[in-house]
């Protein structure tokens, strides 16, 4: 019997790998109690572009971690970490895996100091430059959890783009500077950017501006008042006007797919990181592209300036690691995350994994820290079993123990070979 364990991280307590190994130990405990042989177990990471993406891809594809000191969201120096996945063919360059939250995450800004008028994405550009120096040309970027709403001008400035006001003076690189931009200059952009591919793990459909845009939807959690939201929205609209008039060259973006046809994989390793996709018809008005408003308009910057391709995060990770092939080969799939709720079914890792597994007729069990009451019905339809592992008085620091105990108890009661 072959069992595949692919757990997402438990936010704040367990990495994807830690959660997977906790389930594995629970399985081993159950086999010992039942006096059964331990089945063949494979443990692979899972992520959706948010927390844990760098760990999942770097560990899953045999990469290395790199630390780099960059400008944080409030411009003070922070130490960010990203992954580099080595090339598997002589003609290919290494791939960089980046979580923007490592450099400009909301967690880096104390609650009392949160104000997206003052934060910048400059540090993201610095990470990209560091990766370019290490010969990376493909970038997989998780775009969630930022403290910023600068339309990506901070990142772009670090990469050599220059924004000026009506007087010809260079503007700042924070959200408050968006309204002052009158021109954009691309002549000093890093020349190697033309050789790069940017694949952006993005699971939001927000446009750049308007009632569903970056500032209106995500501004409040970043500390924006109604007045600040209006100012930021006007600033993002101004950025788009200036860039559109400047006719910055770009490749048509790739919209988020609405449906996916699952087919047996033919290429499921690091080759997937470098795959090419033919351009498709998309709106010329990039501010309306679904995902342009991600991370305070950073999605727009990738689309407009860096030929970025927006992709559903969980599917991108699954493809890159080769999970679909492992699903096809396994007899039982085990997945899970810290909290199973309505968000789980909107493109998160465990749900995406389970849907693929169902196309191959594979049973799926989910071990989650907790399960929201309004998610139980959908969970029952998607998973063969879903188990909440944390008791009411459980502590985050004990998450590994709770996962192990829940897995051991479940398989001791139900058996292992039943599936």
Order of alpha helices (4+ residues) and beta strands (2+ residues): beta-alpha-beta-alpha-beta-beta-beta-alpha-alpha-beta-alpha-beta-beta-beta-alpha-alpha-alpha-beta-alpha-alpha-beta-beta-alpha-beta-beta-alpha-beta-alpha
